[in-house]
Amino acid sequence: MKRKLFIVIMILSLAIPSMGAVKQTEEVKRMGIFISNFTELGMYQFDLEDDGDDEILHLGDPDTMSELIHFGIGHNVINNKKLITKCTKKNCEYGPSLISAKNVAASVKKYFDLEIEHFSIEGDAPEVHYDGKNYHFNAANYRNDPIYYAEVQDVKRGKKVITMSGELYNIKDKSDRPGTFVAQAKPYKWNKKDTWAILSLQVEWY
């Protein structure tokens, strides 16, 4: 089923005017960085629908909101370390790290254009605790190895959706390219700057 869905996305993308094999312009490099924000956290198969193929994570389903919270925390652990503070209690039962719920929500809004509700995540690793203002967690739980980034090699522009495709590569060995991806996103403004909000990401492993 996963391969069939991937093929359908590829066929649909062919109907959109293509830039062809794109040069690594500044915009294309930014697209790669944008998609890498998901792949570096191990998010490889998802869309924003509320139902569908069981092999795809549907982030439009309220039951998957914990995944968005994990993204908001993990993204900042990797990319915005200054927003992570240390627990100052004697025994930090929920983990040694804290981040404000406001910053978690901002990261989700920036990359998905979605709003989230705040709550503790228990029994679904990694566990996090919400105290009404901050999330308490263990930052080590959000560091993956290996980490894969995305290199955009083709871009197709529709009226409302941009389809970006290319290869994943290991950040420690760029010749290690274990799969291809197709991502769809919409043009989006964040803090008055032009960017994208993700709609779906599908990875096909070799």
N, C-alpha and C positions, 0 to 999 in steps of 0.2 A: 504493500500500500504506500509506503514511504517513497519508493522509487517512482510509482505511478504519479504521485502528487508532484514530485520534483520535475518529471517529464512534462506534466500539464503546465506548470509554471514556465518552463523553458519555451514551450510552444506558444503560450500566450505572449511571452515577452518578444517573440519574433514579429508579432503584429505591430509593435511599436517602432517608430523610426529610430534607427540606431546610429551611434557615433562610430561604430566599428571598433576595431582594436584600438583602444584609446592610448594616447601618450600619457605619461605620468605627470600631468600638469598639477599645479597647486590644488585645483579643485578636486581632481581625481585622488590625489593623496589625502585630502581631507575626507573624502568618501571612505577611503580605506581605514582611516583613523576612526571615523564614525562607527563603522561596522565592527572594528576591533574592540570597541567598548563592550560589545556583547560577547564576542568569541573569547576574549581574555577571561571571562567569568564562566566559560563552559556553556553558554547559551547558544545552541546550534540549531534547534528546531522549534520555532514558535511562530504564532501569528496573533492578531488582536481579536480574533473571532471568539464567540462564547461557546462554540461547540464544533465538533467535526472529527476528523481522523484522530484516533486514540494515540497514535504515535507522535502527534504534534502537541506541543504545549499551547493551550488557548488562553492567552492572557486577558481576554475579554470576559472570561468566566470568573465571577466573584470568588470562587473557591481557589483560584490560583493567585490571589492577591499577595500571598506570602512570597511568591517568586519575585514580584515587583519590589517588595520590601528588601529582599535579599539583594536584588540588583542595586537599589539605592544605597545600601550599606557597602556592598562589595566594590561598587564603582568608586566610592570615595576612599575606601581603604587603599586602593591601587593608585588612584589619580589625584586625590586631594587630602593627603596625609595631615595637612594643617587643620582639617576639620575634625580629626579624630583626637579625642582627649582621653586621659587616663582616669580610671576609677580611683577615687581618693579615700574610699572606705577601707577599713582594716581587712575585712574579708569580702572580696568582690565575688559573691556567689554566682552572679550572672555573666562574669567575664571581666577582663581588665580594661576593656575599651568602651568608649561612649561616643555617640554622635547624636546631634539634635534631630528630632523627627522632621523638623522644618527642612533641613538639608537633604534628608532622605527623600522627602516628597518632591523637592525641587529637582533632584536628579531624575526621578521618574517622569516628571512633567517635561523636562528638557529633552529626553531621549524617546519617550513614548507618546507624549501629549496626553497623558492619562492622570487622573486624580486617584489618590489612594486613601484608604482608611488605615489608621494606626492600631496595632495590637501586638501582643506577644506571640511568638512562634514557639510552640512546644511540641516535642515528639517528632519534629520534622527537621533533621539536621541541615544546616547548623541552627541551633536554638538561639533565640534572641529575646530579650525582655524589654518591654515598653513600660516606662514608669509614668507616662502621661506627658512627658516632655522630651525625653531622650531614649535612645535604644542602647542597651547594654549587650555586649557580645565579645567574642574572642576573634580578633582580627586575623589570626593565623588560619581560621577556617575559610577565609576568602582568598587565599593565595593558592593558585593551581600550578601544577607542573606536569607536563609541559604547558606553556601558554602559546596559543595560536593567534596570530594576527591575520587580517584580511588584506589581500592585494587586489584592488579593483582592476579588471582587465577589459571590461566592456560595460558601456552605459547606454541605456535606452530610455528616452524621455517621452512620457505621455503627457496629457493635459494636466493630470492631477497626481500621477504616480511616476516615480523614477525607479527603474529596475537596474540594479548594479550586480554584476557577476564577476567571478574571478576565482582565485585560489587562496587557501589558507596556508600559512607557513609558520614554522616554529621560530620563535623570536631568538632562540639560541643557535639555530642552524637554518638559515633561510633556504637552503636546498632541500630541507625536510618539508615536503608539501603533501600532506596526507589526504587532501580533499578539495572539492570545489564548492562554491556557494552561489546562491541567488538570493538577493535581498531586495525587498521593495520598501520604498519610503515615500513620504510626501514632503514637498517643500514646506518649510516651517520657519518662523521667526522666533528667536529666543534672545531676550535682552536686546531687541532691535537689530539683531544680526541674522543674516540668512543662514539657515542650516537645514536639517531634515529631521523628521520624526519617523521612527521605524514602523513599518506595517507588518512585515514578515521576514523571516530568515530561514532558509533551508540549506543544509549542508549535505553533500553527497560524499561519503568517504570512499577512497580508492580501495 
